[in-house]
Amino acid sequence: MNTEAIKLGLIQRVLLAHETSVLERMEKLLAQAEMEIRAEESLKAIEKGEVMSVNEFSEENKKWARRKITE
């Protein structure tokens, strides 16, 4: 099954759900899956050495914030 077919299937299932509790559970499961994927990606990046120091991160964060302020 391709990605688009899976998306459509999920959308159909969400549209068929009528109880708030079911929708809330679906939302929690999706959020958990997204966090797990991000954690796995982070671990792979660490294994590859794709990391930066806290100081580098802080500087990048400051640059990003300055750009956001001027936009």
C-alpha positions, -999 to +999 in steps of 0.1 A: +000+000+000+014+034-009+016+065+012-014+082-003-036+052+001-026+050+038-034+087+043-068+083+027-075+053+048-066+071+080-087+101+070-117+078+063-113+062+097-112+095+115-143+107+097-161+076+108-153+081+144-181+099+163-170+096+199-147+123+213-129+097+233-120+077+202-107+109+184-087+119+215-072+084+216-063+086+179-047+120+185-026+107+214-015+077+194-004+099+164+015+122+187+033+093+204+042+078+170+056+112+159+077+116+190+091+080+186+100+087+150+118+120+160+136+101+188+148+074+164+159+101+139+178+119+166+196+087+178+206+079+142+220+115+138+240+110+170+254+077+158+265+095+126+281+123+146+256+149+134+256+168+166+266+203+179+278+215+212+255+234+236+274+266+227+269+260+189+232+253+195+228+285+216+245+306+189+223+291+162+192+297+184+201+333+188+206+338+151+173+322+144+156+344+170+171+376+155+159+365+120+124+359+133+123+393+150+133+411+118+108+393+096 
